[in-house]
Amino acid sequence: MNPYWNDVVRGLSPYVPGEQPKIDGLVKLNTNENPYPPAPRVLAAIRGETAEILRRYPDPNAERLKAAIATNFGLEPAQVFVGNGSDEVLAHAFLGLLKQHAPIRFPDITYSFYPVYCRLYGIAFEAVPLDDDYAVDPAGYAGRCGGVILPNPNAPTGRVLPLAAVETLLRLQPDVVVVIDEAYVDFGADSAATLIGRYPNLLIVQTLSKSRSLAGLRVGYALGDAGLVEGLERVKNSFNSYPLDRLAIVGAVAAFEDRAYFEETRRKIIASRERLAQAMTQLGFEVLPSGANFVFARHAAHDGAELQRRLRERRILVRHFAQPRIEQFLRITVGTDEECDALLAALREIVGSA
């Protein structure tokens, strides 16, 4: 270790993102990117902003984008926070809202950035086990704690927590912040944004990386009571006054304006997911019910890590997590139908050659 590191850096185990290979011709189903391009209106808006104006700072408050998001959800701009990808928004929420005097809670199988943030900011946490079907049970979050955060749909399992169960969780924890991370909500879950008016402790975090095909633009946002949003703004303005550049702002606004394209590509992905899940089930896989743009599956006769390796030999990338309870599962992004067909053909070869 470098002698100039402090104790915080020495103790960190950073989040490891999915592989981003620099090899052409791969079927890339490992990072939950949208298989379809951004909306044409988005690309036109970005091209229109690539002019002399780039020498000027962007709007530090991204007011146009906040207004577009607020309109989309029937909220006020003061109830919207925007940041450089939902990971940055989550980081601000951990530091500004979840760092309390008691441990926070999240599922034991969930987005692996959560414990990283806790260690970075010195936040105690308790991992609540998913049930035997890999679902979240709100009853496990009862009792004193410093806050709650969980994804819906959950990642990497893809399982959906019904809106009524989210509301049960909010009733169990009225005195602490409850963060619902809705990165994949557009593919099969009901957003808890409809509950914001009744629960001032509810914060919703979403992203444009998944359902709006803008992973490369880095735009995330939070929805909640104006008091919660003000807390996030205080953290953001103590860290980075200009988190979103001009291209990100205009591109994101255009993404919300092009509702028809969003709905079209969303429906395609959902249909492809159901087709993929059915075909994998016929090959002997156990596929968990998914409300996301990926499936989570295992095969009783084939080791998960070995399946990942053999798929990579065939130039197909999927994600494997070497952690307890899920070490036999693969998380597979829903690609185009052609990409899914390539995956299925490879799986038929592998499963059939046992």
C-alpha positions, 0 to 999 in steps of 0.5 A: 500500500502507498505510504501516503494513503490515509486510514480511510483509503487503506480500508476501502474495497471499491465497487467493481463495475462490470467488464467494459471490454475493448474488443469488437464483436462481443455479445455484451450482456453483462452490464445491463445497458439498453440494447437500443440507441438513444432517442433520435431527439436526444442525439439531435439535441446534443448535436445542437449544443456542440457549439461555441456555448460549450466555453460557458459553464452549464446551469449549476441547478439544471433547471430545465431538466428539473422542470422536465422531470417534475412534469413527467412525475407530476411534482414540483421542481423543488422535489427533484434533485439531479446528479452525475449518474444515479451513483452520485445521487446515491452517494449524496444520499448516503452522506447527507441523509443515511449517515445517522446514529444507528445502522442503516439496513439493506438486503444481503443480496443487493447492489454492491455499491451500498456497503462500499458507500457505508465504508467510505462514509463510516456508516454502520449497516445491517444486511437483511437476508432475502427470503428463500425465494430471493424476495424482500420481506418488509417485516425484516426492516422493522425496529430501530435503525438509521435508515433503509435503502433497497432497489426495486426491482432488486439487483441482481435478482430482478425481483419486484417489491409490490407498491403496497409492500413499499408502503408497508416499509414506509409505515414501519419506518416513519422516522428515518429516510427510506430510499428506493433505488428505482434504476430498473423500475420502467421494466416491470415495477410500479414507481413509489413516486406516487407515494411522495406526497404522503411520506416526507421520509421517502426518497426515490432515485432513478437513472437515465442509463437503463430505460432511456439508453443514456448510460454514457451520458451519466444522468441520475436524479432523486424525487422526494419531499422538498426538505430531503432534496434541499439536504441533497443540494447542500451536499452537492453544492459542498462537493461539485457545483456543476455536476451535469454538463451542457450536453447531459442536460439537453440530452436528458431533457429530450429523453423525457420529451420523447415519450413515444420512443421510450415506450417503444423500446421499453416494450421491446425489452420486456417482450425479449426478457419474457421470451429469453426467460421462457427459452432458458427455462426450457433448457433447464435453468431456474430463472427468477421472476424479473421486473428488470432488463436482465434475468437472474438464472442458475442451472442445477447441472452446471456451475455458474462460474464455469458457465460464464467462462464457457460463454466468454469462450464463445464471445458472450459476456454475462455477469457472475457474482462469487458471493454466498447464496448466489454463486451459482447464478448468472445475471444476463442483460436482455439484449436485442432478439438477435443477441438473445438468440446468440446466447441461447444457441451458446447455452444449448451447446454448453448444456447439451455437451454435459 
